[in-house]
Amino acid sequence: MHSHLTRRQFFGYSAATVLTVSATGCGTLRYPERVGQARGGFDDVDWTIAGMDAIGLVFFFVPGVIAFAIDYHNGTLFYPPGQYGNLQSTELHEVALPAGEPSISMIEQTISNEIGQPVQLEKENFVARKLSSIKHFWRTYDEVSTNA
């Protein structure tokens, strides 16, 4: 005996599934550790999460709005404070490297020891400059940013 779904049942199940998935919010699903964190400003928005929520707006308007609302309310729409987001607001810490020309692996190890988690640098994704003081960081950062 075949069990056939009626059109009404199909749409009911589909709507329930879409609403359930969107009600949890994309950021809430991908980054549960961010739930409850303080909401940031425009510079702190995680655009990957915002983009996924926006896709929900394009295909299913109401679920997309729900996803944005939940991610905003939970704080999962924003980068964690002090980790990403606006670099200008990040507190800087001076870390001395061993004397001589530091290698990439030496820089990785020094930073890893300082922050307590592994760091992997790729030649194309970072710039190393010798600074006489941490006070010169922002000037050097601005020079490198304008030349990139």
N, C-alpha and C positions, 0 to 999 in steps of 0.2 A: 504494500500500500504506500503510495507516494504522499509525502507531506508537502504541500505547496503553500508558499506564503502569498497572502493577498497583497495587492498593491498598498493598501492601507497599513498592513503589518510591516511590509518592507520599509516604507517611508518612516513609520514609527520607530523601528529599530535603528534605521540610519540616523534619524534625528537624535535619538537618545545617545548613540555612539558619538556623534559629532559634538553634541553638547557636553558629554562627559569628558571627552578629550580636551576640548577647549576650556572647560571650566577649571581645569587644573592649571592652565597656562603653560606655554612653552618653557619659559624660564624656570617655573616651579618644578617641571619635570626634569629639565637638564641640570639644574643647579639647586638641588634641595638644601644645600648648605647655606645658600643665600637667603632663605626664607627668614623673615624677621629682621633683616638688616635695615639700617636707616636708608631712606630713599635719598638719592643724590640729585644733582642738578642735570641740566642738559648735557654738560660735558662728561658726565659719568654714565650716560646711557650705553648699555651694551647693545650695539647696533645689530648684532647677530640675532639676539632675542627679539628686538623690535622688528626686524625683518621677518622672522618666523611668525610673529603675531600679525604682521601686516598681510602676510599670505592668507591668514585666516580671514582677514577683512575682505580680501579680494574674492575668495571663493564662497565664504559663508559669513556674511556681515555680522550677524548677531554673535556667533561664536568668536569671531575675531575681536569684537569689542569686549566680550567677556574675558578673553585671554589677556588683552591689554590691561583691563581693570584688575585682574587677579595678579598679574606680574607686577603692576605698579603697587598695589596694596601690599603684596608680600615683600617688595623690595628686590625681587629677582630680575627686574628690568634693568637694574643698575650694576655696574662693577662694584666689587667689595671696596670699601674705603681703604686708601693707602696701597692698593695692589695694582690697579690699572687706572683707567680714566684720565683725568687731567694731570699731566706730569707736573705742571707748575705748582700744584697743591701738595705734591709729595715731599715729605721731609727727607732731606739728603743726609747721608752719613758718610764721612770720609773713611776710606779703607786703604791702608798702605799696602802696596805690592812689594815683593822682594826686589832688591836692587838689580839693575841690569835690564835687558830687554825682556819683558814678560811674554811668555808664549800664551796662546789661547787657552791651553789646558791649565796653565798657572792662574790665569785670570778666572777661569771657571771654578777652579778649586778654592781660590781665595774668596770669591763671592759666595759660593756654596757654603763654606765654613761660616761666613758672616751671617747669612740669612737662614741657615739651618735646613735648606732643601736643595736638591740638585739643580744645577744650571747648565744649560748647553747652548753655547754661542755658535752661530754660523757666520762665516766671513762676510756674507752678503747682508746680514741683518744687524750689524753693530759697527760702531766706530770707536776706536781707542785713541785717546789723546792724553798726553802727559800734562797734568795741571800742577802749577806751583801751589795752588790752594783750592779748596772746595768753593771758595768765593768766586772763582773764575768759571765755575761750571756753566751757569746760565748764559754767559757771553759766548762760550765755546759751543754750547748747545744751539744757540741762535745762529752762529756762523755755519755750523754743520747742517742745520735744517734748511737754511737758505741756499746752500750749495747742493743739496740733494735733488 
